[in-house]
């Protein structure tokens, strides 16, 4: 986050967005809060409202409330998408009374088994909210964390019954070892239900610092991999990188004993999306020009697609030429926001 950005545009944008629901058309995620945070984090807050004006037609009203979520009944409400508003209200109340890091530490292990929720968008939204709060705490940013945690709780989706296959020494090699889903058809939930086997990588890691190193390696490997494999599904394969990066961003706000479990959950989620959408054949990609990180983000913003901007944000975190090349590949193969 650009600590010198005191324009207030991020806060204005979040206030504007918190009257909207976390989803649209029944299941598609509202990406706007994540995008505006990414733009502000990289000194592009001047483009926040212009981008929102283009995206605004995709926003839907805040969902109806059913019944309050409480400390006593939350297990029954977990994973019920009809309760999104109730969950957001619950976290809004909780964050008003407790430090946000303690709330995150309490709920992270409860929500982590459901990392697959909403095609990983809820954890990504939480990761953006955590980064914003770590650079400066205020009411709109706390409200954004409540929305992210509430969305994750409402869409919570554990996955079981996956056979463990041998992995490889590196994240990149283990991603190459992920077997493609035999029938790559249907939506995210149908493919996830058909998933039966995944390789295990870094499964032996228990040390927090090693977990941080391996998670950083995973984000780098998945970002690099997109350049050659993104055409398998230019939208969904973005999440192989943005989901573990959201987890990585959250580690510094979490107790160290949660770092290794977070690594393992992030790997399984990335590997699952890889299995569900990876193409049969990779392609060689050479970028049209060698651009600076600032120029890459400007191209992503000009393109406008929410996934392209968030992927460029992750590529800038990785920071090397291969990552920037992957971000340019996303610009090339994804339909622009018009």
N, C-alpha and C positions, 0 to 999 in steps of 0.2 A: 504494500500500500504506500502510495506517495504521501508521506507524513506532512508534506508542505501544502497539500491540497486542502485548503480551508474554505473552498467555495460553497460547501453545503449542498452541492448538486446531488451527491449520492443520497443524502438524507431526504432531499425533496423528492427524488425518484422513488425511494423506498416508501415514503408516506403516500405517494401517488399509487403505488402498487399494492399496498396492504389492504385496500378495499376490494382487491381481486382474489379469486380462489387460486389454489395451488395447481389446478388442472383446468383443461378445457376439453370439450367434446367427449367427456366421460373418462378419459384416461391420459390424454396428451398433457405433458407437463408445461407449466408456466415457467419459461426460462428467463423472463425479464429480470427478476431480482439478481440472478447469477450474472447476467451479462452486464448490468449497470455497475455491479461491484467490480467485475473484471476491468471494465473501462476506467473506473476511478482508481483502481489499484495501479494502473500503468499510465497515469497522467492524462487520460483521455476523457475526463469528466465533462469537458465542453461538448462532447458529442452525445452525452447520455440522453438528454431530452429529445434531441432530433431522432435518435434511434428509437426511443420509446414511442414517438409519434407514428413511426412506421409499424411497430409491433402491436400497437394498441388494439387493433381489430381482433387480435388473437386472445385478448383477455376476456375472462368471464367473471360474473359477479361472485362475491364471496358466498360459499355454500351455506345452506340452512343448518341451523343447530338442532340436534335431537335431544340430548341430555348431557349434563355435565360429566366430564371424566374426573374421577376423584382418586385419592390415594388408595381407596378400598376397591374400586371397581375397574381400575385401569387394565388388568389382565384380560378382562372380557372385551374391552374396547380395542385392544391391540390388533392391528391388521384389518380393521373394519373401515373401508374407504368412505362409508357414509358418515363417519364420525370425524372427518377432517376438521370441521369448524370446532367441534368439542375439544379435540386434541390441541388445536392452536390456542383456544381459550385457556386450557389447562396449563400449557407452558407459559402463556402470558402472565397468568396469576403467579406461577411458581417463580418465574424470573423477576417478578416485581418484589418478591420477598427473600430471594436467595441470590448469592453471587453466581454469575453465569457459568463460571468454570466448575463450581460444585454441582450445578444442575447438569451440565454436560457430562461430568464424571459419573454421576449417578445413572444417567440414562444411556450413555454410550454402550455399556455392556449388555443392556437390555435390548437395544435396537440393532446391535452389530450382527446378530444372526440373520436379520432381515435386510441385509445390505442390498439384496437384489430388488428391493421394493421400488416400484415405479421406474423400472429399467435403470436403476441406480441414481435417478435424479434427486431423490430426497437427500442422500448423503452428500451429493455434489452441492446442493443448496446449503446444507449445513456447513460444508467446508468453506464456502464463500463467506457465510455469515461469521464464522470463527475468524477468518483473516481480517475482516472488517473490524471486528471487536478488538482484536489484538493490536490494531493500530489506533484505536480510540473508541471508548465506550460512550454511547448515547442512546436515547430512547428508540429512534428508528432502527438502529442496528440490533438492539436487544429484541425488538419486535420481530425483526427478520429472523433471528435465531429461533424464536418461538414458532414462527411459520414453518421454518425448515424442520425442526424437531417434530412439530405436529404432523406435517406431511409424511415424515418417515414413519411415525407411529401408526398413522392411519393406513399406510400402504405396506406396513411390515410384512415381509414374505420370506420365511425360512425355507431352505431347500435341503432335502436329505436324500439318501439312497444313491449317492454318486460313488461309483467304484474308483478307488485311488489307483492311478497308474504311476510307474516310475517317472520321475522328472529328470532334469539335467542340471549341470552345475550352475548355469547362468539363467537369468530370467529370459533373455532372448532365445536361448536354446530350448527352454521349457515351453515357451510360446510356440516355437516351431513344432514341438512334440504334441501339441494339443490336437486330438483327432477331431476333424470336422464332423458336425452333426450329419448323420446320414441323410435325413430328409430336411433340407434347409427351406422350409416353407412354413407359412403361418406367421402370426405375430409373435411378440416377445414371450408372452406367457405360454403359448403352445410350444415354442421351441425349448423354453426352459423346462417344461414338463417332460419333454422327450430326452433331456440330457441325462446320460447314464454314467459317463466316465470322464475323468480329468486327471492329468498328471499332477503330482504334488511337487511343489518347489518351496525350498526354504522351510519345510515343515518342522525341521529340528530346531529352528531358532527360538530361543527363549530370552536371550539377552536384549534389553531395550535398545541399546546403541546399535547392535547388529541388526535389529529389526528396522531401525531407522535407515540404516545403510541399504538394506535389501529393498525396502519400500522405495527409496530414491532410485535404486537400480531398476525396479519394475516400472516406475513412471517413465524413466528414460527409454527403456526397451519398448514399451507399448507406444510411446510417441514416435520413436524412430520407425517402428514397424508399419505405421500407418501409411507412409509414403509408398510402400510397395504393395500393401494389402487393403488400403482404404476403399478401393473400388468394390470390394465384396459387399459392403453396405456403407456408403460414405457418411451416413448419420450414426448408425448404431456403433460402428467400430471406433468412433471418437471416444465413446465411454470406456473403452479398455484403458485409456490413459487418464481421462478426466475424473473417473471414480477413484482410482487409487491416489491420484493427486489431491483430491479432497480429503482423503484419509490422512495423507502425509501432512497437509496443512493443519490438520487438527491435532496432531501428536503433541505439539508443544503446550497445548492447553489441557492435555489429559495426563492423569497419573501414569508414570512410567510402566507400571505393571500391565497397562492396557495396550502398550505399543506392539508387543509380539502378537497377541490375538488380532489386533487391527491389521497387521501385515498379512496374516493367514486369510482373513476374510477378504481383504483387498485382492490378493492373488486369485482366490477362487472366483471372485466376481469377474476379474479381468479375463481369466481363462475361460469362464463360461460364455462370456460375450464373444470371445475369439472363436470358440467352438461353434457358436450359433450362426456366425455371420462371415467367417473368414472365406476368402475365395479359394478356388482350387489352385489357381496359378498366380503368383506374384508378378508384378510388372516393374521394370526399371523406370525410374523417374528422375529426370534432371530438371531442376528449377529453371525458369526462363532467365533469371538474374539472381545474383547474390545480394540479398538485402539485409539491412540492419534489423535488429529486433523491433525498433520503432516503426520502420517501414512495413514490416510484416504485419504488425498490429493495425496499422493504418489501412493496409489492403483488406484485412479481415473486417474492419469496421465499414469500409466502403462496400464490401460484398454484402454485409448485413446479416447473414444467416446466424442465428443464435449459437448453433453448434460450432460453426467456424470460428466465431469470436472466442468462445470458451476454450476451444482446442488451441487457438493461438495463444491464449493466456497460459495454458499449461506448457506449450512449446517454449514460451519466454521463460518460464520457471526452469525448464531443463537447460535452455540457454546456449546450446551448441548448434553448429551449422546443420547437422542432420535433423534436429528438431525443427528448426526454421524451415527447412525444406519440406518436412511433413506438413507444416502449417500451410505452406503455399500449395501443396497438393490438395488439401482440403478446400482451399479457395477455388481451385481449378475444377474439381469434380462435383461440387455441391451447388445446388440451385440457389441463386441469390435471393435475398429478401427484397421484394419489390413493393 
